[in-house]
């Protein structure tokens, strides 16, 4: 099932470190929201800062990291970044043995934001290096497709295991032990990567050792992008979606505690239910796209996602919230499935990297803007909102979530109207390497 011995070792490391990452991320959100910012009006904005630190790492480090990954020894990159991440998390764990009152709140937040930035900056090197290493140890299109599927299944499973572990670990053992668990997961990943046998990394050829014309090549990609109506529309759609979903990622902990009237320790259950919904949606997505086409699947599922998000915003009981959040994950998974064939069919292989270099930062920027605006609204303008409209009560968090659902719904309507009706998903695949490119995306 794990293809070969070297890939199996990579998979073991990925599985453990991914669970650790989910525990780490959920723990940070819970600790900032319920311990550091307990009872404070600025707590939503503080949680939003965690999301902003992630986005800053992607935007600042992601583009140049790809160049260095192509020039340096990939296995060594993976080993060094795992050491860096483990040391950084371990240092914060050591500091967190101090009482919360030992440091000012601003100092704690500064440490957390710096750590989140460093961990995700290392990830911008580790993730493409790992993909390249898999390409070396796994040969053939079929086995590489299996490797990509195993990676996606690992992520989904980790999303089910990690968050439920985070809350009990935080509230029973303590913040520092959750951090140490993540540091140990990086150590396990380091040992797994070190055991993989790879051929010596070939040095960059002399004719390619000179500094490339990065600006010229990037501008060429921008011109191609701007000339494609389908790509421009897809960019607008994914940016709108990111604006709508960014608020949910940063404020859901407050929705669980304030609107669903649930203890913070049960927050991880919502992540688990959402993960189950993603798996269900991913399993059925291929059949839906095959039956209706990628274009129709995209706009219909966007509209459905927006509607269910609005329904989620009106819930006031845990069981109902869990049911709805599981339902919303199903169309979200189908949206993700539909976007990929549309992008790949509209983009020649020689432009795919530069197209993704436009779309990924745009998504990140849109999400960051959404996080900032949502955190600011919940902490200031909407802080004391208690309004009744048509017999329904609106507070600060559910109002933001309702607006997010409407934004996603509008993205679906825009996709229905603006996307060209010829469905690129029905066009023949251009080259065998499309499989690898899709996995990389």
SULCOR-V663293 format. One record per pair of residues at least 24 apart in sequence whose C-alpha atoms are under 7 Angstrom apart, sorted by the first residue. I is the first residue (numbers start at 1). GAP is how many residues later the second one is. D is the distance in whole Angstrom. If there is no record, write none. Layout:
i = <I | I>
gap = <GAP | GAP>
d = <D | D>
//
This chain:
i = <3 | 6 | 6 | 6 | 7 | 7 | 7 | 9 | 9 | 9 | 10 | 10 | 12 | 13 | 13 | 13 | 14 | 15 | 16 | 17 | 17 | 17 | 18 | 18 | 19 | 19 | 19 | 20 | 20 | 20 | 20 | 21 | 22 | 22 | 22 | 22 | 23 | 23 | 23 | 23 | 24 | 24 | 24 | 26 | 26 | 27 | 27 | 27 | 41 | 42 | 44 | 44 | 44 | 44 | 45 | 45 | 45 | 47 | 48 | 48 | 48 | 48 | 49 | 50 | 50 | 51 | 52 | 53 | 53 | 53 | 54 | 54 | 54 | 55 | 55 | 57 | 57 | 57 | 58 | 58 | 59 | 61 | 61 | 62 | 65 | 65 | 69 | 69 | 71 | 73 | 74 | 74 | 77 | 77 | 77 | 78 | 78 | 78 | 79 | 79 | 81 | 81 | 82 | 82 | 85 | 85 | 85 | 86 | 86 | 86 | 88 | 89 | 89 | 89 | 90 | 90 | 90 | 93 | 93 | 93 | 96 | 97 | 145 | 148 | 156 | 156 | 159 | 159 | 159 | 160 | 160 | 160 | 163 | 163 | 163 | 164 | 164 | 164 | 167 | 167 | 167 | 168 | 218 | 221 | 221 | 221 | 225 | 230 | 230 | 230 | 231 | 231 | 233 | 233 | 235 | 237 | 237 | 238 | 239 | 239 | 239 | 240 | 240 | 240 | 241 | 241 | 242 | 242 | 242 | 243 | 243 | 243 | 244 | 244 | 244 | 244 | 245 | 246 | 246 | 246 | 247 | 247 | 247 | 248 | 250 | 255 | 259 | 260 | 260 | 260 | 260 | 261 | 262 | 270 | 273 | 273 | 273 | 274 | 274 | 274 | 276 | 277 | 277 | 277 | 277 | 278 | 278 | 278 | 280 | 281 | 281 | 281 | 281 | 281 | 282 | 282 | 285 | 285 | 289 | 293 | 293 | 294 | 294 | 294 | 294 | 295 | 297 | 298 | 298 | 298 | 299 | 299 | 299 | 299 | 300 | 301 | 301 | 301 | 302 | 302 | 302 | 302 | 302 | 303 | 303 | 303 | 303 | 304 | 305 | 305 | 305 | 306 | 306 | 306 | 306 | 307 | 307 | 309 | 309 | 310 | 310 | 310 | 313 | 313 | 313 | 314 | 341 | 342 | 342 | 345 | 345 | 346 | 374>
gap = <140 | 131 | 190 | 191 | 127 | 130 | 131 | 183 | 184 | 187 | 182 | 183 | 180 | 175 | 176 | 179 | 175 | 139 | 169 | 168 | 169 | 172 | 137 | 140 | 139 | 142 | 143 | 142 | 161 | 162 | 165 | 161 | 136 | 137 | 140 | 141 | 139 | 140 | 142 | 143 | 154 | 155 | 158 | 137 | 140 | 139 | 140 | 143 | 338 | 337 | 207 | 331 | 334 | 335 | 330 | 331 | 334 | 203 | 202 | 323 | 324 | 327 | 64 | 63 | 66 | 199 | 316 | 60 | 63 | 64 | 62 | 63 | 66 | 309 | 313 | 60 | 63 | 64 | 63 | 66 | 302 | 60 | 63 | 62 | 59 | 60 | 56 | 60 | 133 | 128 | 55 | 59 | 48 | 49 | 52 | 48 | 51 | 52 | 111 | 114 | 41 | 45 | 104 | 108 | 34 | 37 | 101 | 97 | 100 | 101 | 27 | 26 | 90 | 94 | 89 | 90 | 93 | 83 | 86 | 87 | 80 | 79 | 290 | 291 | 119 | 123 | 112 | 113 | 116 | 111 | 112 | 115 | 105 | 108 | 109 | 104 | 105 | 108 | 98 | 99 | 101 | 97 | 136 | 130 | 133 | 134 | 130 | 116 | 189 | 190 | 112 | 115 | 185 | 186 | 124 | 174 | 178 | 125 | 123 | 124 | 127 | 167 | 168 | 171 | 167 | 170 | 121 | 124 | 125 | 123 | 124 | 127 | 160 | 161 | 163 | 164 | 159 | 121 | 124 | 125 | 123 | 124 | 127 | 153 | 121 | 142 | 57 | 55 | 56 | 57 | 58 | 56 | 56 | 52 | 49 | 52 | 53 | 51 | 52 | 55 | 50 | 49 | 50 | 52 | 53 | 51 | 52 | 55 | 50 | 48 | 49 | 50 | 52 | 53 | 51 | 52 | 49 | 52 | 49 | 130 | 132 | 44 | 48 | 129 | 131 | 128 | 41 | 37 | 40 | 41 | 113 | 114 | 116 | 117 | 112 | 30 | 33 | 34 | 33 | 106 | 107 | 109 | 110 | 105 | 106 | 109 | 110 | 27 | 26 | 27 | 104 | 99 | 100 | 102 | 103 | 98 | 102 | 93 | 96 | 91 | 92 | 95 | 85 | 88 | 89 | 84 | 84 | 82 | 83 | 79 | 80 | 78 | 26>
d = <7 | 6 | 5 | 7 | 7 | 6 | 7 | 5 | 7 | 7 | 6 | 6 | 7 | 6 | 4 | 5 | 6 | 6 | 6 | 5 | 6 | 6 | 7 | 6 | 5 | 7 | 5 | 7 | 7 | 5 | 6 | 6 | 7 | 6 | 5 | 6 | 5 | 6 | 7 | 5 | 7 | 6 | 6 | 6 | 6 | 5 | 7 | 7 | 5 | 5 | 6 | 5 | 7 | 6 | 4 | 6 | 7 | 6 | 5 | 6 | 7 | 6 | 7 | 6 | 7 | 7 | 6 | 6 | 6 | 5 | 6 | 6 | 6 | 6 | 7 | 5 | 6 | 5 | 7 | 7 | 6 | 6 | 7 | 5 | 6 | 6 | 7 | 6 | 6 | 5 | 5 | 7 | 7 | 7 | 7 | 5 | 7 | 7 | 6 | 7 | 5 | 6 | 6 | 6 | 5 | 7 | 7 | 4 | 5 | 7 | 7 | 7 | 6 | 6 | 7 | 6 | 6 | 5 | 5 | 6 | 5 | 6 | 7 | 6 | 6 | 7 | 7 | 6 | 6 | 7 | 4 | 6 | 4 | 6 | 7 | 4 | 6 | 7 | 5 | 7 | 6 | 6 | 6 | 6 | 6 | 7 | 7 | 7 | 6 | 7 | 7 | 7 | 7 | 6 | 6 | 6 | 7 | 6 | 6 | 5 | 6 | 7 | 7 | 6 | 5 | 7 | 6 | 6 | 5 | 5 | 5 | 5 | 4 | 7 | 6 | 6 | 7 | 5 | 5 | 5 | 6 | 5 | 5 | 7 | 6 | 6 | 5 | 7 | 4 | 5 | 5 | 7 | 7 | 6 | 6 | 7 | 5 | 6 | 5 | 6 | 7 | 5 | 6 | 5 | 5 | 5 | 5 | 5 | 6 | 7 | 4 | 6 | 5 | 6 | 5 | 6 | 5 | 6 | 7 | 7 | 7 | 5 | 7 | 7 | 6 | 6 | 6 | 5 | 6 | 7 | 4 | 7 | 6 | 5 | 7 | 5 | 7 | 6 | 7 | 6 | 6 | 7 | 5 | 7 | 4 | 5 | 7 | 7 | 6 | 7 | 7 | 4 | 6 | 5 | 4 | 6 | 7 | 7 | 5 | 7 | 5 | 5 | 5 | 6 | 6 | 7 | 5 | 6 | 6 | 5 | 6 | 7 | 7>
//
